[in-house]
Amino acid sequence: MFQRNRKTEAFVDFINLALGGFLILSPWLLGFKSQLGWHTSWMAGAAIGVVAIFSIADLFDTVSIPAFFESEEWINLTIGSWLAICPWVLNFNDDTMAMQVHLVVGIVVAAIGAVELWVIHHRPAEKERDKLC
């Protein structure tokens, strides 16, 4: 089975937790004008934060959630993609600050999820060495 680097996983999970917290606080910190921007920021931030908390808990063997290893990355990829396009889908792109925050955080969260999925499915050269032996 693929061995995770716990330090890297924890670092990525804390980045996602920080991004979720930033999304929750950003309407107040940056003064969103759109109510949809406020609500989307709260919901997506809470979802990203909850996934990050479960992911951090999953790093400990005593609390391991077996099917969560790959699922968390798909969830983050989905939420990040939604965040990046939602200002136009929900029509709050006229609120420049909300649009920029959603776009940037969405791209970052989706990119982290995509890279993590790639790492899960493309193991290091050990996989090739095992085939040769």
Secondary structure, DSSP 8 states (H G I E B T S, - for coil): -----HHHHHHHHHHHHHHHHHHHHHHHHHT---HHHHHHHHHHHHHHHHHHHHHHHHTSGGG--TTHHHHHHHHHHHHHHHHHHHHHHTT-TTSHHHHHHHHHHHHHHHHHHHHHHHHHHS--THHHHHHH-
